[in-house]
Amino acid sequence: GVSWVILLALLAGLVVAGVYFGPRLLELSKAETNDAPRVPLAYPVPIADPAPVRSATLTVTRASATGEEVRYDANIDFESGVSQVVIGRPSSPTLEVRAVFDDAVVRRIDEPTWYRTGRGSFPFDGAAAPTLVPTLDALVPLRTRAAITILDSTEETLGAVLADESDSATQVPAAAASEPLQRLRLEIPQAQLALLRDAPPVVTDAADGVAAAEAEPAAEPATAPEAEPASAPEAEPVPALDAVPEPPLIALPIGTPDRDELARGEPVTVDVWVDQTGIVRRIDTDEALGSETLTVLSTSTEPWVPAFPEESAVQPLTADALLMLGQ
């Protein structure tokens, strides 16, 4: 009789443990099945200085206003400002834009006719090389790292990272496909992100209209002046201490804040992949920052010069042409 009681108690304990710890154990088992080798939770030390970046091939993914993922594949010469961008949209034609100075030509990728237009704006148009191809030290300054937690760190290659994605359109140069990278999963407080620092604060409580900011203290009631005490020897002035500057903010080149996600006040999670020269080759943001990605496929010290279309193949951008490009 006692043995049956003990057996039932053990079974009940296993059921309770499954309910409370099952989800967490499942997460741990998934983490253990990740084939990427783990490395120490530390920022990598470059083994060589990065080469100067004159031009680069980049890919950015972000959500459109309708919630669809939009893909930008770009070649950019940062010194001349010449660029080529292919904009892939799931429910609309793929567009190609080639731009120089303030002028640009655009076409549907499946049509030969180009249309002249003013230079538009895409996620990295006009950005400098240090913004889109930053080093880890520039992206995550040394004095800021004390506020950041490294949640995970693995050794991967750019080719393996992109092979895991459903979109196979990205072509990684052979030299970069097998280049070793260190992935860091960073937990960053919202206050350390530059794109969130300018967000307007909530100053009132919508429930009762009471100001959330601390109210100014009420004026003290007037009282009769007190007699001045006997003069005491003046204290030596205390030398003013220099104010300690705040650590630099992290300026991500991508990210669209989701106010509902950020309202929880929790830190955001950002994955960065760093090569052996300290260059950040990829950035992934979490849902709080729009689940966007920036991938640096290649860089070069040489200029990038595209072949612009002949004038005979370029037409003015009319209303009909604009409609055709958008359909």
Sequence and secondary structure as in RCSB ss.txt:
>XXXX:A:sequence
GVSWVILLALLAGLVVAGVYFGPRLLELSKAETNDAPRVPLAYPVPIADPAPVRSATLTVTRASATGEEVRYDAN
IDFESGVSQVVIGRPSSPTLEVRAVFDDAVVRRIDEPTWYRTGRGSFPFDGAAAPTLVPTLDALVPLRTRAAITI
LDSTEETLGAVLADESDSATQVPAAAASEPLQRLRLEIPQAQLALLRDAPPVVTDAADGVAAAEAEPAAEPATAP
EAEPASAPEAEPVPALDAVPEPPLIALPIGTPDRDELARGEPVTVDVWVDQTGIVRRIDTDEALGSETLTVLSTS
TEPWVPAFPEESAVQPLTADALLMLGQ
>XXXX:A:secstr
 HHHHHHHHHHHHHHHHHHHHHHHHHHHHHHHT  S B  SS    SS     SEEEEEEEEE TTS EEEEEEE
EETTT  EEEEEE TTS  EEEEEETTEEEEEETT S EEEEE    TTTT  HHHHS BHHHHS GGGGGG EE
EEEEEEEHHHHHHTSS       HHHHT EEEEEEEEE GGGBHHHHTS    B TTT  BSS            
                        B  S     HHHHTT   EEEEEEE TTSBEEEEEE GGGTS EEEEEEEE
SS        GGGEEE  HHHHHHHH 
